[in-house]
């Protein structure tokens, strides 16, 4: 078998495998759409996305507060002790 024939056979095999995989995947998706399960999945994805976004906002606010406290401490150190009086 020549090199070109081997590559052609390998390409044909990979192409047919990908075609079978895509067909099965589309068949599963079509069954889910027909059964109505997609709506529940979309709702779950939206809920998960909202929770993830809320977590990102919460962590961002905490990081901002921490950075502000750290910077205020640094500025107080640079300013030196204040006279009491």
Backbone torsions as a table, in degrees:
resi	resn	phi	psi	omega
1	UNK	NA	130.8	-179.7
2	UNK	-80.7	168.3	-177.3
3	UNK	-63.9	-40.5	-179.7
4	UNK	-64.5	-40.4	-179.4
5	UNK	-66.1	-40.8	177.5
6	UNK	-61.5	-44.5	179.3
7	UNK	-64.8	-38.7	177.6
8	UNK	-63.4	-43.3	179.0
9	UNK	-65.4	-41.2	178.7
10	UNK	-64.0	-41.9	177.6
11	UNK	-63.8	-41.6	178.4
12	UNK	-64.2	-41.0	178.8
13	UNK	-64.8	-45.3	179.7
14	UNK	-65.0	-41.1	179.5
15	UNK	-64.4	-42.5	179.7
16	UNK	-69.0	-36.8	176.9
17	UNK	-63.7	-42.8	178.9
18	UNK	-65.5	-35.9	178.6
19	UNK	-65.3	-44.4	178.5
20	UNK	-62.8	-44.7	180.0
21	UNK	-60.5	-46.7	-178.9
22	UNK	-64.1	-39.3	178.9
23	UNK	-62.9	-42.9	178.6
24	UNK	-65.4	-41.5	179.8
25	UNK	-62.5	-45.1	178.3
26	UNK	-65.6	-35.9	178.2
27	UNK	-63.8	-44.0	177.3
28	UNK	-62.2	-42.7	179.6
29	UNK	-63.4	-41.8	179.2
30	UNK	-63.2	-40.3	177.8
31	UNK	-63.7	-39.8	179.8
32	UNK	-67.0	-38.7	179.3
33	UNK	-65.7	-43.9	179.5
34	UNK	-64.1	-34.4	-177.1
35	UNK	-81.8	-12.5	178.0
36	UNK	87.3	9.0	-179.1
37	UNK	-72.2	-18.7	-175.3
38	UNK	-64.5	-38.5	-179.7
39	UNK	-58.9	-44.2	178.1
40	UNK	-64.9	-37.9	179.3
41	UNK	-67.3	-39.8	178.2
42	UNK	-64.0	-42.9	177.3
43	UNK	-60.2	-42.0	178.5
44	UNK	-65.4	-39.9	178.1
45	UNK	-64.7	-41.0	178.6
46	UNK	-64.7	-43.0	178.5
47	UNK	-62.2	-43.8	178.6
48	UNK	-62.7	-41.6	179.1
49	UNK	-64.0	-40.3	179.0
50	UNK	-65.9	-41.8	178.0
51	UNK	-64.6	-40.9	179.1
52	UNK	-64.3	-42.0	179.3
53	UNK	-64.2	-41.0	178.6
54	UNK	-63.1	-39.3	177.3
55	UNK	-64.5	-39.8	177.8
56	UNK	-63.6	-42.5	-179.9
57	UNK	-64.8	-44.6	-180.0
58	UNK	-60.4	-46.0	178.9
59	UNK	-65.5	-35.8	178.4
60	UNK	-65.9	-42.1	178.8
61	UNK	-64.1	-44.2	178.1
62	UNK	-61.4	-42.0	179.0
63	UNK	-65.0	-39.5	177.8
64	UNK	-64.3	-42.5	178.4
65	UNK	-63.6	-43.2	-179.8
66	UNK	-63.1	-43.3	179.4
67	UNK	-64.3	-39.0	179.1
68	UNK	-65.7	-41.9	178.1
69	UNK	-64.5	-42.2	179.4
70	UNK	-64.0	-41.4	179.7
71	UNK	-68.1	-39.1	177.6
72	UNK	-62.2	-40.5	177.6
73	UNK	-63.0	-44.5	178.8
74	UNK	-61.4	-41.3	-180.0
75	UNK	-67.0	-37.5	177.0
76	UNK	-64.5	-37.4	177.5
77	UNK	-65.5	-40.3	179.3
78	UNK	-68.3	-33.4	-178.1
79	UNK	-72.7	-27.4	179.5
80	UNK	85.2	176.1	-179.1
81	UNK	-70.4	144.4	179.2
82	UNK	-96.0	141.3	178.3
83	UNK	-69.2	140.1	179.0
84	UNK	-91.5	139.9	-179.1
85	UNK	-177.7	NA	NA
